[in-house]
Amino acid sequence: MIKFAYDVPSESEFSGGPSWIQTEKFDITAKASPDEALALGKLSPADRHTQMRLMVQSLLENRFQLKVSFPIKNLPPFY
């Protein structure tokens, strides 16, 4: 879910976080309000995808107190 919410292409790009982040599994139930569902239905597929990612970000922040930062790191060259 974190990969989807923050548009991260690979788990190798994650760093930090609690030790349980790689081992614990959760069943998450969420439902958009009727007004949100109606608004989503009016969006283009690309805009709907973006809005869904933002909604999942909000869910992760609210339910799991997830805090995300985007530091710049120098990595070795990829060949």
Secondary structure, DSSP 8 states (H G I E B T S, - for coil): -HHHHTT-S-GGG-----GGGGT----------HHHHHHHHTS-HHHHHHHHHHHHHHHHHHHH---------------
